Amino acid sequence: MNDNKKILTYCPNFYKIINFKPISYDELTDKLIRMYKEYIFRVDLNNELDIEKIKNLDEALSKYIDDYIFRKELKKEILLVKVKNDCKDILKFFIDKIISIFNKYKESSTRVIYISRWI
């Protein structure tokens, strides 16, 4: 099996993500999808940490597409990210931030329980 097919086995939401059509003035979503495609096809398949990252990234961008609240949160948070001058790999830096934001969102959303009350 070639590397691209093996990578796609770790990214079950790949086609859903790359075929997503954002609204016309949403440039950030296009950039996130481009970063996703570029990053997953350059990882080292022998490195378990890289494989885990692409799985998390795939899950995060799938959530980004499906969940409006997470999309709004990620857009807000990603615009606040500051990149240092000595950063060697900006793409990896942003991917790590996306995963970090997703993990924080997942923690906070699973702890909040909405109880509706009917009168």
LUMRO-806312 format. One record per residue (C-alpha): residue number from 0; residue in three letters; chain; z, y, x. Coordinates in steps of 0.2 Angstrom, whole numbers. Each point is the difference from the previous one (the first is absolute). Layout:
! LUMRO-806312
REC seq type mol    up north  east
REC NUM  ALA   A     Z     Y     X
...
! end
This chain:
! LUMRO-806312
REC seq type mol    up north  east
REC   0  MET   A     0     0     0
REC   1  ASN   A    -5    17     7
REC   2  ASP   A    13    13     3
REC   3  ASN   A    -5    11   -15
REC   4  LYS   A     2   -14   -13
REC   5  LYS   A    17    -4     8
REC   6  ILE   A     5    18    -2
REC   7  LEU   A    -5     0   -18
REC   8  THR   A    11   -15    -4
REC   9  TYR   A    15    11     5
REC  10  CYS   A    -7    14   -11
REC  11  PRO   A    -2    -7   -18
REC  12  ASN   A    -2    18    -7
REC  13  PHE   A   -14     5    12
REC  14  TYR   A   -14     1   -12
REC  15  LYS   A    11     9   -13
REC  16  ILE   A     4    13    12
REC  17  ILE   A   -17     3     8
REC  18  ASN   A    -8     1   -17
REC  19  PHE   A    12    12    -8
REC  20  LYS   A    -8    16    -5
REC  21  PRO   A    12    15     1
REC  22  ILE   A    -3    16   -10
REC  23  SER   A   -12    12     8
REC  24  TYR   A    12    12     8
REC  25  ASP   A    11   -13     7
REC  26  GLU   A    -4     0    18
REC  27  LEU   A    16    -8     6
REC  28  THR   A    -3   -17    -9
REC  29  ASP   A   -17    -1     9
REC  30  LYS   A     8     3    16
REC  31  LEU   A    13   -13    -3
REC  32  ILE   A   -13   -13    -5
REC  33  ARG   A   -10     4    16
REC  34  MET   A    16    -2    11
REC  35  TYR   A     4   -16    -9
REC  36  LYS   A   -17    -8     4
REC  37  GLU   A     0     6    18
REC  38  TYR   A    17    -6     3
REC  39  ILE   A    -1   -17    -7
REC  40  PHE   A   -16    -5    10
REC  41  ARG   A     7     5    16
REC  42  VAL   A    17    -9     0
REC  43  ASP   A     3   -15    12
REC  44  LEU   A     1   -16   -10
REC  45  ASN   A    11    -8    13
REC  46  ASN   A    14    13    -2
REC  47  GLU   A    12    -4   -14
REC  48  LEU   A     6    18    -2
REC  49  ASP   A   -18     6    -3
REC  50  ILE   A    -3   -13   -13
REC  51  GLU   A    16     5    -9
REC  52  LYS   A    -6    18     1
REC  53  ILE   A   -16    -3    -8
REC  54  LYS   A     8   -10   -14
REC  55  ASN   A    12    14    -3
REC  56  LEU   A   -14    13     1
REC  57  ASP   A   -10   -10   -13
REC  58  GLU   A    15    -1   -12
REC  59  ALA   A     3    19     2
REC  60  LEU   A   -17     6    -3
REC  61  SER   A    -2   -12   -15
REC  62  LYS   A    16     8    -7
REC  63  TYR   A    -7    17     4
REC  64  ILE   A   -15    -4   -11
REC  65  ASP   A    10    -8   -14
REC  66  ASP   A    15    11    -1
REC  67  TYR   A    -2    18    -4
REC  68  ILE   A    18     5     5
REC  69  PHE   A    -2    -9    17
REC  70  ARG   A   -17     9     3
REC  71  LYS   A     8    17    -4
REC  72  GLU   A    15    -4    12
REC  73  LEU   A   -11    -6    14
REC  74  LYS   A   -12    15    -1
REC  75  LYS   A    16    12     0
REC  76  GLU   A     8   -10    15
REC  77  ILE   A   -16    -2    11
REC  78  LEU   A    -4    19    -1
REC  79  LEU   A    17     3     8
REC  80  VAL   A    -3   -12    15
REC  81  LYS   A     0     8    17
REC  82  VAL   A    -9    -8    14
REC  83  LYS   A     6     3    18
REC  84  ASN   A   -12     6    14
REC  85  ASP   A     4   -16    10
REC  86  CYS   A    -5   -12   -14
REC  87  LYS   A   -12   -13     8
REC  88  ASP   A    -6    -8   -16
REC  89  ILE   A     0    12   -15
REC  90  LEU   A    -7   -14   -12
REC  91  LYS   A    14   -12     4
REC  92  PHE   A    12    15    -2
REC  93  PHE   A    -6     4   -18
REC  94  ILE   A    -1   -19    -5
REC  95  ASP   A    19    -1     6
REC  96  LYS   A     4    15   -11
REC  97  ILE   A    -9    -7   -15
REC  98  ILE   A     9   -16     1
REC  99  SER   A    17     9     3
REC 100  ILE   A    -3    11   -15
REC 101  PHE   A    -5   -16   -10
REC 102  ASN   A    16    -9     5
REC 103  LYS   A    11    15    -5
REC 104  TYR   A    -9     1   -17
REC 105  LYS   A     2   -18    -3
REC 106  GLU   A    19     1     4
REC 107  SER   A     3    15   -11
REC 108  SER   A   -11    -7   -14
REC 109  THR   A     9   -17    -1
REC 110  ARG   A    17     8     0
REC 111  VAL   A    -4    12   -15
REC 112  ILE   A     2    -9   -16
REC 113  TYR   A    -6    10   -16
REC 114  ILE   A    10    -5   -15
REC 115  SER   A    -8     7   -16
REC 116  ARG   A    11     2   -15
REC 117  TRP   A    -6    -1   -18
REC 118  ILE   A     9    10   -13
! end
